[in-house]
Amino acid sequence: MKNRVYVTEPLPLAGLELLGDIAEVIVNEKISEVRAEDIKDVDAIIAGDSKITANSLKLTERLEVIGRFGAGVDSVDIKACTEKGIILFNV
């Protein structure tokens, strides 16, 4: 089974195509907050400014990593990630 990756911001088509070779990609661009129902069965999130709160993460069981592009990780609930063992990084 391919990993499932949830993307919250526009990415270049070439990047999405490369990612699509190794994972199932779910794109939901330009949302203000990630909904728990949308990420309950994903393995990774590529996020921009969309908020990822403790409520967003409440249904996750497979989520292992959140990659936040841009400066900082202030749009992600770090405590909730730590409690669920989710790796959080920014690029």
C-alpha positions as CSV (number, residue, x, y, z in Angstrom):
1,M,0.0,0.0,0.0
2,K,1.3,3.5,-0.9
3,N,1.7,6.1,1.8
4,R,-0.9,8.9,1.7
5,V,0.3,12.5,1.7
6,Y,-1.9,15.4,2.4
7,V,-0.9,18.8,0.8
8,T,-2.3,22.1,2.0
9,E,-0.7,24.6,-0.3
10,P,0.0,24.8,-4.0
11,L,3.1,22.9,-5.1
12,P,4.8,22.9,-8.5
13,L,3.4,20.3,-10.8
14,A,6.8,18.6,-11.2
15,G,7.0,18.2,-7.4
16,L,3.5,16.7,-7.2
17,E,4.3,14.3,-10.0
18,L,7.5,13.1,-8.3
19,L,5.6,12.7,-5.0
20,G,2.8,10.9,-6.9
21,D,5.3,8.2,-8.0
22,I,5.8,7.1,-4.4
23,A,2.6,8.1,-2.6
24,E,-1.1,8.8,-3.0
25,V,-1.3,12.6,-2.9
26,I,-4.4,14.4,-1.6
27,V,-4.4,18.1,-2.4
28,N,-6.6,20.5,-0.5
29,E,-5.1,23.9,-1.3
30,K,-5.6,27.2,0.5
31,I,-7.5,26.0,3.6
32,S,-7.3,28.0,6.8
33,E,-7.4,25.0,9.1
34,V,-6.9,21.3,8.5
35,R,-9.9,19.2,9.3
36,A,-9.5,16.1,11.4
37,E,-11.7,14.1,9.0
38,D,-9.5,15.0,6.1
39,I,-6.2,13.6,7.6
40,K,-7.4,10.7,9.7
41,D,-5.8,8.2,7.3
42,V,-2.7,10.0,6.0
43,D,0.9,9.2,6.7
44,A,2.4,12.7,6.1
45,I,1.3,16.3,5.7
46,I,3.1,18.9,3.6
47,A,1.7,22.2,5.0
48,G,2.1,25.9,4.4
49,D,0.2,28.4,6.5
50,S,-2.9,26.2,7.2
51,K,-3.4,25.7,10.9
52,I,-2.9,22.2,12.3
53,T,-4.4,22.2,15.8
54,A,-4.8,19.5,18.4
55,N,-8.4,19.2,17.1
56,S,-7.0,18.6,13.6
57,L,-4.9,15.8,14.9
58,K,-7.5,14.1,17.1
59,L,-8.4,11.3,14.7
60,T,-4.9,10.6,13.3
61,E,-3.5,7.1,13.8
62,R,-1.1,6.8,10.8
63,L,0.3,10.3,10.7
64,E,4.1,10.2,11.2
65,V,5.4,13.5,9.9
66,I,4.4,17.1,9.1
67,G,6.7,19.1,6.9
68,R,6.0,22.8,7.1
69,F,7.4,25.0,4.4
70,G,8.2,28.5,5.3
71,A,9.8,30.1,8.4
72,G,8.9,28.5,11.7
73,V,6.2,26.0,12.7
74,D,3.9,28.5,14.5
75,S,0.8,27.3,12.5
76,V,1.2,23.7,14.0
77,D,0.3,22.6,17.5
78,I,3.7,21.4,18.6
79,K,2.5,20.0,21.9
80,A,-0.2,17.9,20.2
81,C,2.4,16.6,17.7
82,T,4.8,15.6,20.6
83,E,2.0,13.8,22.4
84,K,1.1,11.8,19.3
85,G,4.8,11.1,18.4
86,I,4.5,13.1,15.1
87,I,7.7,14.4,13.7
88,L,7.4,18.1,12.8
89,F,9.9,20.1,10.8
90,N,10.1,23.1,8.5
91,V,12.0,23.8,5.3
